[in-house]
Amino acid sequence: MNISRRQFGLFTVAAAASTSSAFLFESPALAAVNLDDPRKKDIAMQIVCSAENSSLNWKAQYKYIEDIGDGRGYTAGIIGFCSGTPDMLELVEYYKTQKPNNILAKYIPALRRVDGSDSHAGLDPNYTKDWATAAKDTVFQQAQNRERDRVYFNPSVSQAKKDGLRALGQFIYYDAIVMHGNGSDRDSFGSIRKNALNKAKPPAQGGSEVTYLNAFLDARKVAMKHEQAHADTSRVDTAQRVFLRNGNLDLNTPLSWKVYGDSYRIN
């Protein structure tokens, strides 16, 4: 019997339907969503903000700036750009390419000089005020978003995906690189990951995701305790480790956690 393509399609659909009517009503499994999904990314920003700024309102932090006494000079903006590390300098330099006559451009020579130190030389007395003024500019806000992604978010999420980690693991990498940077010193993200790999294999190498993430968080805590300013490890113990213990590898809401004794929730 000759069957046309259209008839064949109708025949196979009918046959499948007659096999089990249950298939018609079965919902497809939801695919895991990575951290670079806009909703997941916003959740990540809120959790980091709870640790960095004691708030979930990360979009209110563009104007934030203070010296927190950690040896890195001024800490500022949505992700804690520091005058004592290259990220603040690179941010202000990029802002100048987008808006040459912006209020912070005049500080670029001073930022170059203080990079690597806790000095405020050439920045005081008006830098903090001018930063807050610049933060009202959407061009500067977009520059902060861009540098956050370029320096911190994209590299950490990319590496986590290569290691076979889902959204929680991607966030754990992101939070680590925000605090420790992506350098080569003993407490950098790269060193933390290397120490974790010495203890467990990630999923991409056939290991258990939970076992590997616990090893990574253990290594992260060691690095945090090397520096007095980061000695409080609650952002690991009562936040990330809680999500992991609950088996929430996709970082699905609702989420409840504590940082520095303060409670937070995202529904």
N, C-alpha and C positions, 0 to 999 in steps of 0.2 A: 504494500500500500504506500502510495506517495503522500507524504505529509509536508505541507508548506512550512516555512519558518514560523509564520504566525500561528498556524495550527499546532506546531510542535511546542511553541511557547505556552499556548493555552493548555495543551495536553499535560505538559510537565508540571505546570502550576496546579492543575486539578489533581494530578497524581500526588503531588506533595501534600496538598490539602487533605486528601482522603487518607493519607498515611497516619496523620495525627492532628486533630483539630487543635490540640494544645499549642502547636507551633504558631498558630495565628495570633495567640494572645500572650506569647512569651516576650517579655521585654528584653532587648539586647543588653549585654553586659556593658556597663559604663567604662569607657577607656580612662586610664589614669591620666591626670592632667599635670603637666610639668609646671615648674615654678615661674616660667616665663609667660604663662597664661596671665592676662591682665588682672583677673581676680586673685589668683594665687600670689602674684607679685605684690599686690596691695596688702595682702595678709602678711607677707614677708616683711614689708616695710613697717607695718604696724608692730610686729613682734620686735624687730630691731629697735624701733623707736621707744618701746617700753623699757628697754635696757639702756639705751643711750640718753633718753630725754624724759623718762618716767611719764610717758604719754603714749596714746595710740594715734594721736593726730600728727602724723609725720609731715603733712603738708604745711603745718604751722612752724616747721623748724628751718625753713629757708633762712630766716633772720637770726637764728640762734648763733651765738658766738661767746665763748668765754675761755679763760685759761683754767683748766681743771687740775693743774699741778702734776701732770704725768710726764713732764719733761719734753713735751711736744709743742710747746708754745700755745697759740690759740687753737681751739677746736671749734669747728663751725659747720653750719649747714645741715642738710638732711642726712648726711652719712658720717659726719665728724671729720671733715677735711681739716688738716692740721698745717699750721704755718711752719712747723718743724719737720715736716715730711713733704715730699714733692707734690702731693695731690692738690694742696691748696694753691700752690704756685701754678700748676698746670691748669687748674680751673680758672684762675684769674687771667692767665694768658689766653685761654680759649675764649673767655668772655670778651676780651679785647678784640679778638678776630671777628666777633659777631657784632660788637658795638665799640668801636675804637675810642670814643670819648667818654667811656663810662667812668663812674666815680671811683672805682677801684684800680684803674689802670696805672695811676701814679704810684701805687705801692709795689709794682712789679720789681723794681730794683731792690727794694728792701726785702721782699719775699725771697728773692734769690740769695741775699746775704744771710738771712736767718735760717734758711733750709738746713736741717741737720742739727738745730739747736732749739733751746726754749726761749731764745731772745725775742724781745718785742722791739728791738732797735729799728727805728725808721717807721714803725707802725703806730706806736702811741703818739699822741693821745686820741686821735680821731678815727683810727681804723675800725673799731667796733661800731661806732656810730655810722660810719660810711658803709660798712657791711650791711647793717640793718636797712639803710636806705636803698642799697642795691637790691636787697631781697624783695623789694616791692616791684621790681622790674621783671616782667615775664621772661625777658631774654636771659636774665641771670638765673631765674628758676629753671629754665630749659637747659641752661649750661650745667647747672648742678645735676639735673636728671641725666644728662648725657655723660658726664664724667663718672657719676655713680655706676652707670651701666658699663662704660668702657673699662674702668679700673677694677671694679669689684663684682658687680652682678653677673655680667656676661662671662668672664673667665671662670668664676666659681661654678655657675650652672653648667657651663660647657664641660668642665672637668668632671662634675658629678654625673652627667649623662654618660660620659665615656666610661665611668666606673660602674655604670648600671644602676645608679641610685634614683629613686623616685623623689617626689617633691620634698619630703622631709629631709632626706639626705642632701638634696640640692640646697635647702635652706641652711642646714647645718654647715655646709661648706661656705655658703654666703656669709653667715654670721661670723665664721672664723676668719675669713679674709678681710672683713670689715675691721675687726679688732687687731689682727696680727699682720695684715699686709701680705703681699705675694712675693716677698723677697726671699733671701737665701739664708738668713740667720737662723739660729736654733729654735726660735719661737715663731717663725713665719708659718704661713699656711702650708707651704711646700714641705717644711720640716715636720709639721704636725701630721700631714698625710703620709709622709715617708715612715714615721714612727708607727702609725696605725697599720700600714701595710706590712710592717715587720711582725705584727701580732695577728692579723687576720686578712683574708682575701675578700675583696669587694665582689659583688654579684657578677661583674664582667669577667672575673677570673674564676668563677664557679663557687664563690663563697656565699655565706649567709649575709643578707643585707643587715639584719639586726645585730649579728655578732660583729660585723665590720664597723657599723656605726657606733656601737658601744666602745670599740677599740679606739675609734677616732675621737670620741668625746673624752675618753680617758687621757689620750695624748694631749688634747686641747686643754684639759684642766692642769696638766703638768706645766704647759707653756704659760697659762694664765698666772699660776702661782710664782713664776719667776719674776713677776713685776708687781710691786705693791699696789699700784693703781688698779690692777686687774685681779687682785687676790680673791675678791668675792666671786665665787663661781656659780652663783644662783641662776644666771642666764643659761647655764648648762644643767644644773641639778634640779631646779624646780620649773624648768621650761622645756628645753629640748629633750632631756632625759624622760620627762613625763610623757611627752608625745610618743617617744620611742617605746616606753614601757606599755603604753596603751595600744601599741600596734598600729598607730596612725601614720603609716608610711607615706600616705598620699596627702598628709597635712590637710585633712578635711575638717571643716567646721561642724559643730561648735568646738572652739578651743578655749581651754582655761589653763592659766599658768600663773606663776609668781616670779617676780624679779626684785631682788633687794627687799623682800618681805611684802611688796605691794602686789595685789591680785589684779589680774586682767582677764577679759573674756571677749572673744569674737564669736558672734552667733552665725 
